[in-house]
Amino acid sequence: MAVLIENMTQKVNAVLKTADLEAIERVIYRNGDDIAVSISRSLERLEEKIIAVEKNILGRLVEIEKELNSELQNLRLMVEDGSEVVIGEK
């Protein structure tokens, strides 16, 4: 690990040395379980956010549908009453 830190503090080209790669592999291997748990929790949080957004969208669509149905019902009532209905004029 010290080799990796020393190489990171020195100004070098963007080429990883074999020792660096081996140190990274050891860190990943030792912390594999922690990394897996962290990724799993992140994915769970992402899933929760997606579900919340889906509920939000569905709720809004239901509201829009109700509003459209109400407007259509009003238009039907006006037509059935024989009232003049002018669409598009102000």
C-alpha positions in Angstrom: 0.0 0.0 0.0 2.9 2.3 0.8 4.2 1.8 -2.8 0.8 3.0 -4.2 0.7 6.1 -2.0 4.3 7.0 -2.9 3.6 6.6 -6.6 0.5 8.8 -6.2 2.4 11.6 -4.6 5.1 11.7 -7.2 4.5 13.3 -10.5 4.5 10.4 -13.0 3.0 9.7 -16.3 -0.5 8.2 -16.3 0.8 4.7 -16.5 0.1 2.3 -13.6 3.1 0.2 -12.5 2.7 -3.5 -11.8 3.1 -2.9 -8.1 0.3 -0.4 -8.2 -2.0 -2.8 -9.9 -1.2 -5.5 -7.4 -1.8 -3.2 -4.5 -5.2 -2.2 -5.9 -6.1 -5.9 -6.4 -5.1 -6.7 -2.8 -7.2 -3.8 -1.5 -10.2 -4.9 -3.6 -9.8 -8.5 -2.6 -9.6 -7.7 1.1 -12.5 -5.3 1.0 -14.6 -7.2 -1.5 -17.4 -7.9 0.9 -17.6 -4.3 2.0 -17.6 -3.1 -1.6 -20.4 -5.6 -2.4 -22.5 -4.4 0.5 -21.9 -0.8 -0.4 -23.0 -1.4 -4.0 -26.0 -3.3 -2.9 -27.1 -0.6 -0.5 -26.6 2.0 -3.3 -28.7 0.0 -5.7 -31.5 -0.4 -3.0 -31.5 3.4 -2.5 -31.7 3.9 -6.2 -34.6 1.4 -6.5 -36.4 3.2 -3.7 -36.0 6.5 -5.5 -37.2 5.0 -8.8 -40.3 3.6 -7.1 -41.1 6.9 -5.5 -40.8 8.7 -8.9 -43.1 6.0 -10.5 -45.7 6.6 -7.7 -45.4 10.3 -8.3 -45.9 10.0 -12.0 -48.8 7.6 -11.6 -50.5 9.8 -9.1 -50.2 12.8 -11.4 -51.5 10.8 -14.4 -54.6 9.8 -12.3 -55.2 13.5 -11.4 -54.9 14.4 -15.1 -57.3 11.6 -16.1 -59.8 12.8 -13.5 -59.6 16.4 -14.7 -60.0 15.3 -18.4 -63.0 13.1 -17.5 -64.6 16.0 -15.6 -64.1 18.3 -18.5 -65.6 15.8 -20.9 -68.6 15.3 -18.7 -69.1 19.0 -18.6 -68.9 19.2 -22.3 -71.4 16.3 -22.7 -73.8 18.0 -20.3 -73.6 21.3 -22.3 -74.3 19.5 -25.6 -77.2 17.5 -24.1 -78.7 20.7 -22.7 -78.7 22.2 -26.2 -76.5 25.0 -25.0 -74.2 26.5 -27.6 -70.7 25.1 -27.2 -67.9 27.0 -28.9 -64.6 25.5 -28.7 -61.5 27.5 -29.4 -62.9 31.0 -29.0 -62.3 33.3 -26.1 
